Amino acid sequence: MSEFREMRRKRQQLSNEESIEILQKATAGTLALLGDENYPYAVPISYVYHKGKLYFHSALAGHKVDAIRKCEKASFCVIEQDDVQPKKYTTFFRSVIAFGRIHIIEDEQEKLETARMLGNRYNPNDEESLQKEIESGFSRMLMIRFDIEHLTGKEAIELIKQRSILADRKSVV
């Protein structure tokens, strides 16, 4: 979409597939919303990625819910790697930022499917416990869907160089 900036350092940009891999592997990120008095509101949150969307759960009320109801535009950031290199005054990083629109899920079936997705992500192969948790807490939780409109991933130039050196060594062998 033309409304999103292109990455300035294109050489460091991850492919869409690599960015999605990071979203699939990571377990938490920071959700950024427009909060009270139009101040940015960023909250760390667990999530699940599924078919171009991010899903979150929430209590029925609070700052996050108020912000979502006020403005549907949001961003979400995940840091996969953050390796500080003190002597080089840099960080070897890999991260992803998603931009999109966020909505509270109103449809009960979609809400249930999303709750199951999240439960299975964080406690796989325990259907009995998940069912009990859903039965006891479903009425007191919101499920939230983030429709990704733009996704960018970036990594430190040093990581690109390291991979290139390793690839060259493998091709020699």
MITI-252715 format. One record per residue (C-alpha): residue in one letter; x, y, z; chain; residue number from 1. Coordinates in nm, 3 decimals. Example, Ala and Ser with C-alpha at 12.3 -4.5 7.8 and 13.67 -1.06 7.14 Angstrom:
// residues 2
+---------+---------+---------+---------+--------+-----+
: residuo :    east :   north :      up : cadena : num :
+---------+---------+---------+---------+--------+-----+
:       a :   1.230 :  -0.450 :   0.780 :      A :   1 :
:       s :   1.367 :  -0.106 :   0.714 :      A :   2 :
+---------+---------+---------+---------+--------+-----+
END
This chain:
// residues 173
+---------+---------+---------+---------+--------+-----+
: residuo :    east :   north :      up : cadena : num :
+---------+---------+---------+---------+--------+-----+
:       m :   0.000 :   0.000 :   0.000 :      A :   1 :
:       s :   0.121 :   0.346 :  -0.079 :      A :   2 :
:       e :   0.026 :   0.482 :   0.262 :      A :   3 :
:       f :   0.315 :   0.294 :   0.425 :      A :   4 :
:       r :   0.677 :   0.406 :   0.401 :      A :   5 :
:       e :   0.934 :   0.195 :   0.229 :      A :   6 :
:       m :   1.219 :   0.080 :   0.448 :      A :   7 :
:       r :   1.514 :   0.315 :   0.421 :      A :   8 :
:       r :   1.779 :   0.047 :   0.457 :      A :   9 :
:       k :   1.642 :  -0.201 :   0.205 :      A :  10 :
:       r :   1.953 :  -0.420 :   0.226 :      A :  11 :
:       q :   1.852 :  -0.507 :   0.581 :      A :  12 :
:       q :   1.490 :  -0.585 :   0.500 :      A :  13 :
:       l :   1.374 :  -0.939 :   0.564 :      A :  14 :
:       s :   1.154 :  -1.115 :   0.312 :      A :  15 :
:       n :   0.785 :  -1.143 :   0.386 :      A :  16 :
:       e :   0.835 :  -1.517 :   0.450 :      A :  17 :
:       e :   1.114 :  -1.449 :   0.704 :      A :  18 :
:       s :   0.897 :  -1.188 :   0.876 :      A :  19 :
:       i :   0.608 :  -1.433 :   0.903 :      A :  20 :
:       e :   0.846 :  -1.699 :   1.041 :      A :  21 :
:       i :   0.941 :  -1.460 :   1.320 :      A :  22 :
:       l :   0.574 :  -1.393 :   1.398 :      A :  23 :
:       q :   0.509 :  -1.768 :   1.407 :      A :  24 :
:       k :   0.803 :  -1.838 :   1.642 :      A :  25 :
:       a :   0.783 :  -1.551 :   1.889 :      A :  26 :
:       t :   0.542 :  -1.563 :   2.180 :      A :  27 :
:       a :   0.504 :  -1.195 :   2.272 :      A :  28 :
:       g :   0.533 :  -0.851 :   2.124 :      A :  29 :
:       t :   0.431 :  -0.492 :   2.184 :      A :  30 :
:       l :   0.094 :  -0.368 :   2.065 :      A :  31 :
:       a :   0.086 :   0.007 :   1.997 :      A :  32 :
:       l :  -0.244 :   0.194 :   2.003 :      A :  33 :
:       l :  -0.370 :   0.550 :   2.025 :      A :  34 :
:       g :  -0.443 :   0.591 :   2.395 :      A :  35 :
:       d :  -0.589 :   0.848 :   2.630 :      A :  36 :
:       e :  -0.546 :   1.213 :   2.526 :      A :  37 :
:       n :  -0.399 :   1.081 :   2.196 :      A :  38 :
:       y :  -0.082 :   0.962 :   2.368 :      A :  39 :
:       p :   0.070 :   0.648 :   2.220 :      A :  40 :
:       y :  -0.011 :   0.343 :   2.432 :      A :  41 :
:       a :   0.218 :   0.043 :   2.389 :      A :  42 :
:       v :   0.149 :  -0.277 :   2.579 :      A :  43 :
:       p :   0.343 :  -0.606 :   2.584 :      A :  44 :
:       i :   0.109 :  -0.890 :   2.493 :      A :  45 :
:       s :   0.100 :  -1.259 :   2.400 :      A :  46 :
:       y :  -0.048 :  -1.348 :   2.064 :      A :  47 :
:       v :  -0.091 :  -1.604 :   1.792 :      A :  48 :
:       y :  -0.031 :  -1.546 :   1.420 :      A :  49 :
:       h :  -0.268 :  -1.720 :   1.178 :      A :  50 :
:       k :  -0.320 :  -1.658 :   0.805 :      A :  51 :
:       g :  -0.218 :  -1.293 :   0.792 :      A :  52 :
:       k :  -0.380 :  -1.200 :   1.121 :      A :  53 :
:       l :  -0.272 :  -1.165 :   1.482 :      A :  54 :
:       y :  -0.501 :  -1.264 :   1.767 :      A :  55 :
:       f :  -0.493 :  -1.149 :   2.129 :      A :  56 :
:       h :  -0.707 :  -1.192 :   2.437 :      A :  57 :
:       s :  -0.805 :  -0.929 :   2.689 :      A :  58 :
:       a :  -1.018 :  -0.851 :   2.988 :      A :  59 :
:       l :  -1.352 :  -0.689 :   2.909 :      A :  60 :
:       a :  -1.238 :  -0.339 :   3.004 :      A :  61 :
:       g :  -0.925 :  -0.131 :   3.040 :      A :  62 :
:       h :  -0.693 :   0.110 :   2.863 :      A :  63 :
:       k :  -0.622 :  -0.131 :   2.575 :      A :  64 :
:       v :  -0.991 :  -0.196 :   2.509 :      A :  65 :
:       d :  -1.077 :   0.175 :   2.526 :      A :  66 :
:       a :  -0.797 :   0.252 :   2.278 :      A :  67 :
:       i :  -0.914 :  -0.018 :   2.036 :      A :  68 :
:       r :  -1.270 :   0.112 :   2.048 :      A :  69 :
:       k :  -1.145 :   0.467 :   1.986 :      A :  70 :
:       c :  -0.915 :   0.401 :   1.688 :      A :  71 :
:       e :  -0.878 :   0.086 :   1.482 :      A :  72 :
:       k :  -0.529 :   0.166 :   1.349 :      A :  73 :
:       a :  -0.249 :  -0.012 :   1.533 :      A :  74 :
:       s :   0.100 :  -0.152 :   1.504 :      A :  75 :
:       f :   0.263 :  -0.456 :   1.658 :      A :  76 :
:       c :   0.635 :  -0.518 :   1.706 :      A :  77 :
:       v :   0.821 :  -0.841 :   1.777 :      A :  78 :
:       i :   1.193 :  -0.862 :   1.853 :      A :  79 :
:       e :   1.330 :  -1.205 :   1.769 :      A :  80 :
:       q :   1.695 :  -1.131 :   1.843 :      A :  81 :
:       d :   1.861 :  -0.856 :   2.044 :      A :  82 :
:       d :   2.229 :  -0.933 :   2.090 :      A :  83 :
:       v :   2.407 :  -0.626 :   2.227 :      A :  84 :
:       q :   2.766 :  -0.591 :   2.105 :      A :  85 :
:       p :   2.916 :  -0.343 :   2.355 :      A :  86 :
:       k :   3.264 :  -0.319 :   2.202 :      A :  87 :
:       k :   3.116 :  -0.255 :   1.857 :      A :  88 :
:       y :   2.854 :  -0.008 :   1.984 :      A :  89 :
:       t :   2.578 :  -0.192 :   1.804 :      A :  90 :
:       t :   2.315 :  -0.459 :   1.839 :      A :  91 :
:       f :   2.270 :  -0.769 :   1.625 :      A :  92 :
:       f :   1.891 :  -0.765 :   1.594 :      A :  93 :
:       r :   1.604 :  -0.919 :   1.400 :      A :  94 :
:       s :   1.259 :  -0.768 :   1.436 :      A :  95 :
:       v :   0.922 :  -0.736 :   1.268 :      A :  96 :
:       i :   0.665 :  -0.457 :   1.266 :      A :  97 :
:       a :   0.307 :  -0.509 :   1.152 :      A :  98 :
:       f :   0.068 :  -0.227 :   1.072 :      A :  99 :
:       g :  -0.302 :  -0.281 :   1.043 :      A : 100 :
:       r :  -0.648 :  -0.250 :   1.186 :      A : 101 :
:       i :  -0.755 :  -0.401 :   1.513 :      A : 102 :
:       h :  -1.102 :  -0.515 :   1.612 :      A : 103 :
:       i :  -1.279 :  -0.673 :   1.904 :      A : 104 :
:       i :  -1.427 :  -1.001 :   1.784 :      A : 105 :
:       e :  -1.805 :  -0.990 :   1.824 :      A : 106 :
:       d :  -1.894 :  -1.321 :   1.660 :      A : 107 :
:       e :  -1.915 :  -1.590 :   1.933 :      A : 108 :
:       q :  -1.790 :  -1.871 :   1.704 :      A : 109 :
:       e :  -1.488 :  -1.670 :   1.590 :      A : 110 :
:       k :  -1.422 :  -1.572 :   1.952 :      A : 111 :
:       l :  -1.427 :  -1.940 :   2.057 :      A : 112 :
:       e :  -1.200 :  -2.049 :   1.769 :      A : 113 :
:       t :  -0.956 :  -1.771 :   1.855 :      A : 114 :
:       a :  -0.953 :  -1.865 :   2.225 :      A : 115 :
:       r :  -0.877 :  -2.224 :   2.127 :      A : 116 :
:       m :  -0.597 :  -2.112 :   1.894 :      A : 117 :
:       l :  -0.433 :  -1.910 :   2.170 :      A : 118 :
:       g :  -0.479 :  -2.186 :   2.427 :      A : 119 :
:       n :  -0.330 :  -2.449 :   2.199 :      A : 120 :
:       r :  -0.037 :  -2.222 :   2.117 :      A : 121 :
:       y :   0.067 :  -2.176 :   2.478 :      A : 122 :
:       n :  -0.043 :  -2.511 :   2.620 :      A : 123 :
:       p :  -0.053 :  -2.762 :   2.335 :      A : 124 :
:       n :  -0.199 :  -3.112 :   2.367 :      A : 125 :
:       d :  -0.408 :  -3.038 :   2.676 :      A : 126 :
:       e :  -0.761 :  -3.016 :   2.540 :      A : 127 :
:       e :  -0.922 :  -3.102 :   2.874 :      A : 128 :
:       s :  -0.759 :  -2.812 :   3.060 :      A : 129 :
:       l :  -0.826 :  -2.575 :   2.770 :      A : 130 :
:       q :  -1.194 :  -2.668 :   2.768 :      A : 131 :
:       k :  -1.220 :  -2.604 :   3.144 :      A : 132 :
:       e :  -1.044 :  -2.268 :   3.110 :      A : 133 :
:       i :  -1.271 :  -2.162 :   2.827 :      A : 134 :
:       e :  -1.584 :  -2.270 :   3.016 :      A : 135 :
:       s :  -1.482 :  -2.082 :   3.330 :      A : 136 :
:       g :  -1.350 :  -1.761 :   3.173 :      A : 137 :
:       f :  -1.505 :  -1.719 :   2.828 :      A : 138 :
:       s :  -1.771 :  -1.472 :   2.938 :      A : 139 :
:       r :  -1.506 :  -1.250 :   3.100 :      A : 140 :
:       m :  -1.268 :  -1.228 :   2.806 :      A : 141 :
:       l :  -1.247 :  -1.040 :   2.483 :      A : 142 :
:       m :  -1.077 :  -1.179 :   2.177 :      A : 143 :
:       i :  -0.909 :  -0.932 :   1.947 :      A : 144 :
:       r :  -0.817 :  -0.963 :   1.579 :      A : 145 :
:       f :  -0.542 :  -0.757 :   1.415 :      A : 146 :
:       d :  -0.571 :  -0.756 :   1.035 :      A : 147 :
:       i :  -0.219 :  -0.702 :   0.900 :      A : 148 :
:       e :  -0.207 :  -0.449 :   0.616 :      A : 149 :
:       h :   0.169 :  -0.397 :   0.601 :      A : 150 :
:       l :   0.453 :  -0.609 :   0.738 :      A : 151 :
:       t :   0.824 :  -0.535 :   0.749 :      A : 152 :
:       g :   1.113 :  -0.721 :   0.902 :      A : 153 :
:       k :   1.464 :  -0.596 :   0.949 :      A : 154 :
:       e :   1.794 :  -0.737 :   1.067 :      A : 155 :
:       a :   2.135 :  -0.600 :   1.154 :      A : 156 :
:       i :   2.374 :  -0.570 :   0.861 :      A : 157 :
:       e :   2.626 :  -0.776 :   1.061 :      A : 158 :
:       l :   2.389 :  -1.076 :   1.059 :      A : 159 :
:       i :   2.359 :  -1.053 :   0.682 :      A : 160 :
:       k :   2.739 :  -1.050 :   0.655 :      A : 161 :
:       q :   2.770 :  -1.349 :   0.893 :      A : 162 :
:       r :   2.527 :  -1.554 :   0.684 :      A : 163 :
:       s :   2.710 :  -1.461 :   0.366 :      A : 164 :
:       i :   3.044 :  -1.577 :   0.514 :      A : 165 :
:       l :   2.888 :  -1.905 :   0.630 :      A : 166 :
:       a :   2.733 :  -1.963 :   0.288 :      A : 167 :
:       d :   3.069 :  -1.899 :   0.120 :      A : 168 :
:       r :   3.240 :  -2.148 :   0.354 :      A : 169 :
:       k :   2.977 :  -2.414 :   0.280 :      A : 170 :
:       s :   3.017 :  -2.368 :  -0.095 :      A : 171 :
:       v :   3.396 :  -2.421 :  -0.065 :      A : 172 :
:       v :   3.353 :  -2.750 :   0.123 :      A : 173 :
+---------+---------+---------+---------+--------+-----+
END
